Amino acid sequence: MSAVAEIRAQALEVATGWSPPGAPASWQLTAALFRVIAADRELPGQLAGLPADRLPALLACAAICWLVRRDRPEPLAGYFPEPGRSQPAFDAECERAAGQFVSERRGQIMGVCREHRYQMNEVARCTQVALGLAATAPAAGPVGLVDLGTGAGLGLQLDRYRYEAGDLTFGEPGAALSLRCQLRGGRRPPATDLPRIAGRAGIELCPVDLHDPAALAWLTACAPPEASALARLTAAAEVSKQHPARIVAGDVVDELAGVLGSFPAGLPVTVVDAYLAVFLPAGRRAALTAVLARAGQARPVTWLSLDPLVPLGPAGRDSVQDLELPASLVSDYQQRGVFAVLGARTFAGGRESGQLLARAHPSGQWIEWLDG
């Protein structure tokens, strides 16, 4: 598949994954923007000139959102929600207006793309990650937490949020942010008690300073243009400002060994990767696994991954952690659009184990527990 065809396919896959049939109407704008990117006659070709690790289709959507919020073009701007306000109604005129905006602003869109990196901080995914952490943490005692590609560090605060997953309620009572997630299927997660986090650190190539208005504006542009997503982002940013966590600037694979070594000796550490490993080339994923395995010689290290299948796109068939996947799950993924697979690999004393835990909506709307 050519780079242009791959960008078109990824944009359509994201549109389907975030706004499948039956999804809340508030997600129609997000899907429409990705369809417009895929359908434009020139933009995918221009995006193909960007490095693949810049996530061109996602980056283009963020650039569009950033320009719309900056310039307020009508009627398109009227379809975009503002933090703290409800989602405006969606209609067919929205997608036409978005298509015209893209065709008129390709140069500006590409200019924004060249100057920025995509910084996705979907806080709703913390419910899925928290359930994975509760299911895989040691039976007793504290853990360390490392968040790969942490952006603004919002995922490092997951023990300070409150969660509702179906009829399960857990997390911090009285938290400033409550996250809700539908629990699908007949199986229930085995545990919801979060371990005490004794230390936390994130690794991010371009850390986001939440006190910088320009950085916060770009972070907002990278969030889906959906009212609840913006509300979550705003609330989580306030929590992170109140509880600053250590964020190491640099490549996640290159910096991980040093970060793991900075935790107290013997402390088990969970390394969270939410939509990070899927974008790494195969060689870098192998290098990441090797770093984790070496660190597991000195302490138990669990890699908790929330990622789509690889290769990224409609042909996805493999777990980023090389976990065995049921053929029915792979078929469902290829036919019905992207979802995430939640898995865990634990390295301890030269031994290794792996678990397929769940599959989950890319923006935290639902989770289906798979592990028996």
C-alpha positions in Angstrom: 0.0 0.0 0.0 1.4 3.4 -0.9 1.9 6.1 1.7 -1.0 8.1 0.4 -3.4 5.1 0.4 -2.2 4.2 3.9 -3.0 7.7 5.2 -6.5 7.6 3.6 -7.1 4.2 5.1 -6.0 5.2 8.5 -8.2 8.3 8.5 -11.2 6.2 7.5 -10.3 3.6 10.2 -10.2 6.3 12.9 -13.5 7.7 11.7 -15.1 4.3 12.0 -13.5 3.4 15.3 -14.4 6.6 17.1 -17.9 7.0 15.6 -19.3 3.5 14.6 -23.0 2.9 14.0 -24.8 3.6 17.3 -22.2 5.9 18.7 -23.4 9.1 20.4 -24.2 11.9 18.0 -21.5 14.0 19.7 -18.8 12.0 17.8 -20.1 12.7 14.3 -17.9 15.8 14.0 -14.8 13.9 14.7 -15.7 11.2 12.2 -16.6 13.8 9.6 -13.2 15.5 9.8 -11.3 12.3 9.2 -13.6 11.4 6.3 -12.8 14.9 4.8 -9.1 14.3 5.2 -9.3 10.9 3.4 -11.5 12.3 0.6 -9.5 15.5 -0.2 -7.7 15.1 -3.5 -4.4 16.7 -2.5 -4.0 16.7 1.3 -3.1 13.0 1.8 -0.4 13.3 -0.8 1.0 16.3 1.0 0.8 14.5 4.4 2.7 11.6 2.9 5.8 13.8 2.9 5.8 13.9 6.7 7.6 11.2 8.7 5.2 8.3 9.6 6.0 8.8 13.3 4.4 12.2 13.1 1.0 10.4 12.7 0.0 12.4 9.6 -3.8 11.8 9.5 -4.2 12.5 13.2 -1.9 15.5 13.0 -3.9 16.9 10.1 -7.1 16.7 12.2 -5.4 18.5 15.1 -4.2 21.2 12.7 -7.7 21.7 11.3 -9.1 22.0 14.8 -6.4 24.4 15.8 -7.0 26.7 12.8 -10.8 26.6 13.2 -10.5 27.6 16.9 -8.0 30.3 16.0 -9.8 31.8 13.0 -13.5 31.0 13.7 -14.5 30.5 10.1 -18.3 30.3 9.6 -20.3 28.2 9.4 -17.7 25.5 10.3 -16.7 27.0 13.7 -20.3 26.8 14.9 -20.1 23.0 14.9 -17.1 22.9 17.2 -17.7 22.6 21.0 -16.1 24.8 23.5 -14.8 23.5 26.9 -17.6 23.5 29.4 -20.3 23.8 26.8 -22.6 21.2 25.1 -22.0 19.7 21.7 -23.5 21.7 18.8 -25.9 19.9 16.5 -24.4 18.1 13.5 -25.8 18.1 10.0 -24.8 17.5 6.4 -23.7 21.1 6.0 -20.9 20.5 8.5 -19.0 18.0 6.4 -19.4 20.2 3.3 -18.1 23.2 5.2 -15.2 21.1 6.5 -14.3 19.9 3.0 -14.3 23.5 1.6 -12.2 24.6 4.6 -9.6 21.9 3.9 -9.5 22.6 0.2 -8.9 26.3 0.8 -6.5 25.9 3.7 -4.2 23.0 2.7 -1.1 25.2 2.8 -1.9 26.5 6.3 -2.8 23.0 7.5 0.5 21.6 6.3 2.3 24.6 7.9 0.8 23.7 11.3 1.6 20.1 10.8 5.3 20.8 10.1 5.6 22.9 13.2 3.9 20.5 15.7 3.7 16.9 16.9 0.5 15.2 17.6 -0.2 15.2 21.4 -3.2 13.0 22.1 -4.2 13.0 25.8 -7.5 11.2 26.0 -8.1 11.0 29.7 -11.1 8.6 29.3 -8.6 5.8 28.5 -7.5 5.9 32.1 -10.5 3.8 33.1 -9.3 1.0 30.8 -5.7 1.4 32.0 -6.8 1.5 35.7 -8.7 -1.8 35.3 -5.6 -3.3 33.8 -3.4 -2.0 36.6 -5.8 -3.4 39.2 -5.9 -6.8 37.5 -2.1 -7.1 37.2 -0.6 -5.3 40.2 1.0 -7.4 43.0 -1.4 -8.7 45.6 0.0 -6.4 48.2 2.3 -3.4 48.4 3.0 -0.3 46.4 4.0 0.0 42.7 5.9 2.5 40.6 4.2 3.9 37.5 5.8 4.9 34.2 3.7 6.4 31.4 5.3 6.2 27.9 4.5 9.1 25.6 2.8 10.9 28.6 2.3 14.2 26.9 1.1 16.5 29.7 1.3 13.7 32.2 -2.5 13.3 32.6 -2.2 9.5 32.7 0.2 9.7 35.6 -2.7 11.0 37.8 -4.9 7.9 37.2 -5.2 7.1 41.0 -6.6 10.6 41.6 -9.6 10.1 39.3 -13.0 8.4 40.1 -14.2 5.6 37.8 -17.5 4.1 36.8 -17.3 1.0 34.6 -20.8 -0.5 34.2 -21.9 -1.1 37.8 -18.4 -1.0 39.1 -17.3 2.2 41.0 -13.7 2.6 42.1 -10.8 5.1 42.4 -10.5 8.3 44.5 -13.7 9.2 46.4 -14.6 12.8 45.9 -12.2 13.2 42.9 -12.5 16.4 40.8 -12.8 14.2 37.7 -15.1 11.2 37.3 -14.8 9.0 34.2 -17.5 6.7 32.9 -17.0 3.6 30.7 -19.5 1.1 29.5 -18.7 -2.5 30.5 -19.5 -4.9 27.6 -19.7 -8.7 27.5 -20.4 -11.2 30.1 -17.1 -11.1 31.9 -16.1 -8.8 34.7 -12.6 -7.5 35.6 -11.1 -9.6 38.4 -10.2 -6.5 40.6 -10.8 -2.8 40.9 -8.6 -2.0 43.9 -5.8 0.2 42.6 -2.4 -0.3 44.3 -0.7 2.6 46.1 1.5 4.4 43.6 4.8 5.0 45.4 6.5 6.8 42.6 5.6 8.0 39.1 7.4 9.3 36.0 6.5 9.9 32.4 8.6 10.0 29.3 7.7 12.3 26.4 9.6 13.4 23.4 8.0 16.9 23.6 6.6 17.5 27.1 3.6 19.8 27.4 3.7 22.7 29.8 0.2 23.1 31.1 1.0 26.6 32.3 1.8 27.7 28.7 -1.4 28.9 26.9 -0.1 28.1 23.5 0.9 24.6 24.5 -2.5 24.1 26.1 -4.3 25.4 23.0 -2.4 22.8 20.9 -3.2 20.0 23.4 -6.9 21.0 23.1 -6.7 20.8 19.3 -5.3 17.2 19.6 -8.3 16.2 21.6 -11.3 14.9 19.7 -13.7 17.9 19.0 -16.3 16.3 21.3 -17.8 18.1 24.3 -17.1 15.4 27.0 -13.5 14.9 25.7 -12.8 18.6 26.1 -14.4 18.6 29.6 -12.2 15.7 30.7 -9.1 17.3 29.3 -9.8 20.6 31.2 -10.5 18.8 34.5 -7.5 16.5 34.2 -5.2 19.4 33.4 -6.2 21.1 36.6 -5.4 17.9 38.6 -2.0 17.7 37.0 -1.2 21.3 37.8 -2.0 20.6 41.4 0.1 17.4 41.5 3.1 17.9 39.2 4.8 14.6 38.2 8.3 14.0 36.9 8.4 14.0 33.1 11.6 13.1 31.3 12.1 14.6 27.9 13.4 12.2 25.3 12.8 9.1 23.3 10.7 6.5 25.3 13.0 3.6 24.3 16.2 5.4 24.9 15.2 6.9 28.3 13.2 4.0 29.8 16.1 2.1 31.4 17.3 5.2 33.2 13.8 6.0 34.4 13.2 2.4 35.7 16.5 2.5 37.5 15.5 5.6 39.3 12.8 3.8 41.3 13.7 2.3 44.7 15.3 -1.1 44.5 12.8 -4.0 44.5 9.8 -1.8 43.9 7.5 -3.4 41.2 6.9 -1.1 38.3 4.1 -1.0 35.8 5.0 0.6 32.5 1.9 2.0 30.7 1.8 2.4 26.9 -1.5 3.8 25.7 -1.4 4.2 21.9 2.4 4.6 21.8 3.8 1.2 20.8 1.5 0.9 17.8 3.3 3.8 16.2 6.8 2.4 16.8 8.6 0.6 14.0 9.0 -3.1 14.6 12.6 -2.8 15.5 11.9 -0.1 18.1 9.1 -2.3 19.7 11.6 -5.1 19.9 14.1 -2.7 21.6 11.4 -1.6 24.1 10.7 -5.2 25.0 14.4 -5.9 25.5 14.7 -2.9 27.9 11.8 -4.2 29.9 13.2 -7.7 30.0 16.6 -6.4 31.3 14.9 -4.3 34.0 12.9 -7.3 35.0 16.0 -9.0 36.2 16.2 -6.6 39.1 12.5 -6.1 39.9 9.1 -7.2 38.6 8.2 -5.0 35.6 4.8 -5.2 33.9 4.2 -3.7 30.5 0.5 -2.7 30.3 -0.4 -1.9 26.7 -3.5 -0.3 25.3 -3.0 -0.3 21.6 -4.6 -1.1 18.2 -3.3 -4.0 16.2 -0.3 -3.8 13.9 0.3 -3.0 11.2 -1.8 0.1 11.9 -4.7 0.2 9.5 -7.5 -2.1 8.3 -5.0 -5.0 7.9 -4.0 -5.0 11.5 -3.6 -8.6 12.8 -0.9 -8.7 15.6 -0.6 -7.5 19.2 2.2 -5.0 19.7 3.2 -7.2 22.7 3.2 -10.4 20.5 0.4 -11.8 22.5 -1.6 -14.6 20.9 -4.9 -13.2 19.7 -8.1 -15.2 18.9 -8.8 -15.3 15.2 -12.3 -14.0 15.9 -10.9 -10.8 17.5 -8.6 -10.2 14.5 -11.5 -10.7 12.0 -13.7 -8.3 14.0 -11.0 -5.7 14.0 -10.5 -5.9 10.3 -14.2 -5.8 9.4 -15.6 -3.3 12.0 -12.9 -0.8 12.5 -10.2 0.0 15.0 -10.3 -0.8 18.7 -7.6 -1.2 21.3 -6.3 -4.4 22.8 -5.4 -4.3 26.5 -2.6 -6.7 27.3 0.0 -7.3 30.0 3.5 -8.8 29.8 5.4 -9.2 33.1 9.1 -9.7 33.4 10.5 -10.9 36.7 13.7 -12.7 37.5 14.4 -13.9 34.0 10.9 -15.2 33.6 8.1 -13.8 31.5 4.3 -14.1 31.3 1.7 -12.6 29.1 -2.1 -12.0 29.4 -4.7 -10.8 26.9 -7.0 -8.8 29.1 -9.6 -6.9 27.2 -10.5 -4.9 24.1 -11.6 -1.3 24.3 -12.9 1.7 22.5 -10.2 4.1 21.3 -11.6 7.0 23.3 -12.5 5.2 26.5 -16.3 4.7 25.8 -16.3 1.0 26.5 -14.3 -2.0 27.6 -14.9 -5.7 27.0 -13.1 -8.0 29.4 -11.6 -11.1 27.6 -9.3 -12.7 30.1 -10.8 -15.7 31.9 
